[in-house]
Amino acid sequence: MSQKETEIKKKKQFGIPRMFYNDRFVLVFSVFAAIILWFVMAMVNTNERPRVVYDVPIEVYLPDMALEQGYKIYNQNVTRAKVSIKGNSLTVNQIKSGDIQVMAQQVSTVSGSGEYTFNLIAIKKGQLTDYEVVSIEPGTVVVEVDRSRELTMQVESQINYTTDDEHYVSAPELSVASVTLSGPEAVLNRIAKVGVEYDVKEVLKETKIFSTPIYLYDSQGNKIVDDRVQVSATQTDVTLIVLNKKELPITLKYKNQPSNFDLDKSKIKITPEVIDVGVPVEMTEELSGISIGELDLSKLSPDTNVFEMDILLPDGVNNLNNITTAKVEFDLSDYQTRTIDISNFQVKNTNDTKRTTVTTRSLSVTIVAPKSILDEIIDSDIVAEIDMGGINVVGNTEVPANIIVNSSSGSVWVFGDYKVNIYVRGA
C-alpha cells in the first residue's frame, strides 16, 4: 500500500461519523446538549418560569398636604427592590430596572412625625408593556417622616491651654462664629449647644492657629452624630493670640491749652495710675503708656475738677484688668476764677477778596489762675482771636473765638467756650 493510501485510510478512521461510535464522546455530547436545551427552554418559557429584574429603585412621595406642612422623609429602610415578571419572552428578556417604577402606595394620610409603612406597587414604564408583574420583594417600605426645621446657633469654644506668668492668651477667635442647622425637628430639638473642643499640649508662648471639628451636643453634654442633620460648616480655624504681659501708666493730654501751659503734676490724681495689658510682641518696646485721651481745659475750673474718661487701648492690646474708665481729679484749692471784659480782637487768615469787621464790642471772659497772680492779669493781656480760614460767608454771622492769655505763668487757662459776631463784606 502506498503512503498516500495510508494517509487517506487514517483520515477515514478519524472522521466525525466515526466519533459517535465512541461511547465516551457520546456521553459528553449528550450532557452538553441537555444543558443547552435546558438553557434555551428556560429563556423561552418565561410564562412558566418568571424572570427577576434586580435593583429597581423604590420611590416614595409624601401627600401634598404633608409637604405643605413642612414634612420630609428622613429615612427609608430599603431603597431597591426585586421585581419578578412573566409574559412574552421577547419582551420579558429585554426589560431592565429602568423600565419598571416601584412606588409606595399611600393608603393612609401622613398626619405627623413618625414611621409609616407603605405597600409597594410596580408600574410599567416605556413602550415595553407585554408582560405581567408577578411579585415585588420586599412588598413594603418603612419610612421615617418628620417636620423640617432650620436654626442658627453660635459656636462655643472649650479650648484648654496653659501659659506662663509673662504671657497672656486672648479669648479664642473662631473663623466660624455661627452655623446653620437643618434637619428633622425631633433631632434639632435635642441640640442644646454647638461648639468645639481642643486640648493644647504645649505651654503657649506664641500665637497658635489650628483647625478643629464643630460638634453638636445635647443638654447633658453628649455629642450628637446624625447624618440627617445638615450643618453649614463642619470645622473651624481657631486662633489663640499670645501677648506679652506689661504694666503701663495711664497718660493724659490736654485740649485748648495755652502754649506755655504747665500744671503741676502733683495736683493731678489719676485712678488707677497703672493698668495691666497684653501687648503684641512687636509693640512691647514702643508702647510706654495707655492714653485716656484729651481733657478739654475749657471745662476745667475749681468747681469742675473731677472727670471720668475712657481708657483708650491701641489695636491689638488687651485690657487685663477689665477697667474701662479712669477717674481724673485736680487739686485746684489754690486756684480761683475771674471774669474780665475784653475788647481786644484779632482776625487772621483773611484774604483780599473779603473784608472782615468784628461787630462784638466787648466779651466777658472767665480765666482760671492761681490766687497769687489772678489780680495781676488785666484785660490787655487777653486776646480774642478769630480764624477766618475755612469760613466762607458774606454778611453778618457768628464765629468761634480762641481766647489767648498772655501770662508769664504756665498755669493760667480760659474756662468756657466763646463766640463773637462779625460782618464780612465781599470785594
Secondary structure, DSSP 4 states (H G I P E B T S, - for coil): --HHHHHHHHHHHTSHHHHTT-HHHHHHHHHHHHHHHHHHHHHH-TTTSPEEEEEEEEE----HHHHHTTEEEEEES--EEEEEEEE-HHHHTT--GGGEEEEEE--S---SSEEEEEEEEEEE-SS---EEEEEEESSEEEEEEEEEEEEEEEEEEEEEEEE-TTEEEPPPEES--EEEEEEEHHHHTT--EEEEEEEEEEEESS-EEEEEE-EEE-TTS-B---TT-EES-SEEEEEE-EEEEEEEEEEEEEES--TT----GGGEEEESSEEEEEE-GGGTTT---EEEEEEEGGG-BTTB-EEEEE-BPPTT-EESS---EEEEEE--TTEEEEEEEE--EEEES--TTEEEEE----EEEEEEEEHHHHTT--GGGEEEEEE-TT----EEEEEE-EEEE--S-SS-EEES--EEEEEEEE-
